[in-house]
């Protein structure tokens, strides 16, 4: 930007000569031929870098004009160089300084001196202007920063408030969950007592009065026993479920082969009775809660044996597939364990439903069950941040797929990213 | 030699089944029952010279529960060697551990059928109690 200089002199020739001297330095000039005109100009424009003003002018002289100029706050920054033919005494010069003038130039004008002096002030003005600009910028930046800080504080407070609420909700949920678990545990525990009595008394009835009871009497007692047994199984399974829910989430690297061997011992009798062939391929060691792996595989294996085809001895195969980046949504690595059987199978449309609590595909007269086993399996697998799913074809067999994370951090992560099943 | 058995159980039905089972297993066996923990400890006061071979002790009883009785029994010089079989509906590992720590000899889960009840009592009566005289056996602690 070209610096602007206001020239004030009552004589045109003087104005022209000053302009001529300074013309090569790239300034822009505004002329005024009297103090009054100068003041008029300054009403409209005040962005002058410098005022060059003759002292001796009719009506308003230079000093008077300067005094009037400096009455206005906005104009006080503009330096004035007085141009005068007079050699003033000290008191006159002091008067000039008092009004705010910064310098004098004497006539006849020495062009070099004029240019030098003007350039000093212009330089000063430019620097000032830059400084002011920077100050403005700084102010704006400061303001933005302040706004940002305020916003951040506000959002931090919001986040904190939300967090607090979340924590409260989590606490509440945990408390409710614990209460529910305790309730389930107590309820099923206390429910077992009268049931045990029903079983014992019907036992005694059947044994002691066998001779007295006629056929339908025996049948009734048999049905009482049967129902009591079923209810007991149901309560036992609910109890197991609530125990699993209460189980602490502690995971240690455990050899699945050893766990499967334990399970095999538990189902030995049934397996023998059904002439089952159970093939366990080499399984990995994973970060799991071993106390939970037992019921998981126990349920999957007993299911495989239970739902065998009538005329085909069950063949159950357990195998693992290593590092597979399962489920597009996550990059975590899972180990997939397949439990395959050659049993009666089911329609694939039920593949998700079967994992819901109390869901059964067969009546009790066909296959006994409580509808809790697979719900328990799902709960256990999800407690490990894994997935369980099933594939099946009627009369060909079913495959249950358990995907467990390989990485301990992934196993321990607070909640599974997606609890959907990965097929 | 006929066993002398003491049962402490507040459950009337369980006392009844126990009696029936004992009488079917061993006609010679003598059985005395008490209805709660407090009555059990009072019974001991009167019968210090006539102690049973085996005490079947329920855990969950009013007034004095089984654990407290067990503690008092083990602290009593004359009773400290009494063979105590916990006889409870509980299967909880905490209860089993507490019973073991407090010095019970074996732990029996009340069976669901009369047949099982007879079997488990027979097992206890057939035990060589001398084996348990001075120390409990962790691997044979839970029975039935």
Contacts between the chains, C-beta under 8 A, distances in Angstrom:
chain1	res1	chain2	res2	distance
A	189	B	89	7.7
A	192	B	89	6.8
A	193	B	89	6.2
A	196	B	89	7.1
A	196	B	110	6.8
A	196	B	112	5.5
A	197	B	13	5.3
A	199	B	112	5.3
A	199	B	113	6.0
A	200	B	13	7.3
A	200	B	17	5.6
A	200	B	112	7.4
A	200	B	113	6.8
A	200	B	114	5.5
A	200	B	117	7.4
A	201	B	13	7.7
A	203	B	113	5.3
A	203	B	114	4.2
A	203	B	115	7.0
A	204	B	17	7.7
A	204	B	20	7.4
A	204	B	114	5.7
A	207	B	114	6.8
A	232	B	112	6.6
